[in-house]
Amino acid sequence: MTRRGFFGLFGAAAAAQSAQRPNIVLIVTDDQGWWDTGVHGNKQIRTPNMDRLAAEGVNFTRFYVCPVCAPTRAGLMTGRYYLRTGVYNTRFGGDTMDRHETTMAQVLQKAGYRTGIFGKWHLGRYAGEHPMNRGFDETLVFTQGHTERYFYPDQLEHNRKPVAARGYVTDVLTDAAIQFVKQRGARPFFLYLPFNAPHSPNYVPSRYTERYMKMGIPIGDAEIYGMVERVDENIGRLLSLLDQQGLRENTIVLFMSDNGGVSKHFRAHLRGAKGSVYEGGVRAPLFVRWPGHVPAGKKVDAMVKEFDIFPTLCDLLRIPVPTALPLDGKSFRRLLESGQGESPHRFVCHYWDRFRPTKERGWAIGEARFKLVGEQLFDLENDPSEKTDVSKQFPQDKQRLRAQFDAWFDSVTHGKNFQPPPIEVGREDENPVDLEPSWAHVNGTHSTWASPGDEESTPPAPLPERRAPSTVNYTFAGYEWDSIDSWRQAGETVHWNVDVVQAGKYEVTLSYGCDPADAGGQYRIRSGRAVLEGKVEATAGRGLFEKRVAGAILLQRGPSKLEVSAVSVPGKELMSLNRIWLRRL
């Protein structure tokens, strides 16, 4: 069945049923470990509201997520293993979810829910993948992997428009979420609140850090604990609002983290941390509260995973799950309602490699008892800390799990090329569009002149031959401040893959820094047969970026490469390129 047919099937009935359905609040923290809660044995961290959710609902003690953030968010939103969704990285465009995926928000929106997201999206940087195009009515988000400023955050946008925010980012996001709840009407709401704390950089008001340091906790972990506590306080504000509004009994509240933790002071019994496929990297807290519908204070030890939440909510709400794409997730409704039972899965797989998926490293497969991490086999029933390799004692189990992993890997990677999609240029809802350094192909070579295009164009003079390996470098400095620098010789080139959706003339603006002593270098911008050349002007310094209009270029409709090449470098460096804007005229 097509997605349109699926939505049309229940769209009319949804409006009549929606008023009786419960509200949903889904809270996700970023980099909070399973061990960063009081209910899981941490006696120093202050998380009374998280602990309260566990006490008033069901605590899933073997809730699994991915080792890092964007993959977990892809699984959470789609109900599918992240490698199926096009996500394979947390940067470089690999954190972009395929548009043919159906999201939880889209299903709930079509079922009559008012949908809102307040926080970290991290499933698509550009307009086509923006949460407003993926099922959310109201958005206050940053779309990248993290935000650099916790105080007076400057990377937030409200419904696609940049906003200047005052205060501490955790408070700002909660304030917006509270307003979203207060504005409720006849329809139920789906509130997705993905905090960016306690992800680095570690910023929190000093009183939190000082209190934890007095307990003997090192400063780095004291800051993390403080950030978690500040999140907990804001969760308390939101829970109090639900009580005040009379919504407690009719609201499903879910709390979880997106991957393993990064704090080191206390790690319970778990091995590994964020980025690892050991338990400490893939186990996270999950507390689910729905008074009168799920038991209070129950602990469930059966395996469930982030992609199970989507089908579970559909099951609880009696909403059909999407059928256009098969879901890996399974409903754990029975576990939730009874507070006991077996996992809906025979096994779950864990995987992370920042570059190209491979069977050679970064993987694990676990079941009720055994877990295989590469060549190591662990008996989780008797060794939950994964200390002892028992592969020699149970060779058949090792072999069996390896075969299951191989079959899984072949399935989730089938037909995937694991490359970022081209950046759309000329969309009505994103003009101008900026080409970010992290999406560039920094390879130091220039392509041959073989592109079809305007037959009347005259090819430019060939670039000088490079005399040494390229030195062009991508510098990560927090997304907004990234740069492509160290252009030291003529002929060095970087490019972006773009898809021009409307042909026409485009104004090109560069944002760069250049030391005065290095000014005067020449660059060339090319797409197909269209060419634009310019000279680099001095700024106040290579780390002080200024916008300069380079001119206009005629772009043909369709996929292309937009290349930037060094023609001459009279100084130490051509420029430190921060961004390119393309605006359709």
Helices and strands as residue ranges (DSSP letters): H 3-18, E 23-29, G 38-40, H 48-56, E 58-60, E 63-64, H 69-78, G 82-85, H 104-110, E 114-120, G 127-129, G 131-133, E 138-142, E 157-158, E 161-162, H 169-182, E 189-194, H 206-214, H 219-244, G 248-250, E 251-257, H 279-282, E 286-289, E 298-300, E 304-305, G 306-308, H 309-317, H 333-338, E 348-351, E 363-366, E 370-373, E 376-379, H 395-413, E 423-425, E 433-435, G 437-439, E 441-442, E 473-475, E 483-485, E 493-500, E 504-513, G 516-518, E 522-527, E 530-535, E 546-555, E 558-568, E 576-584
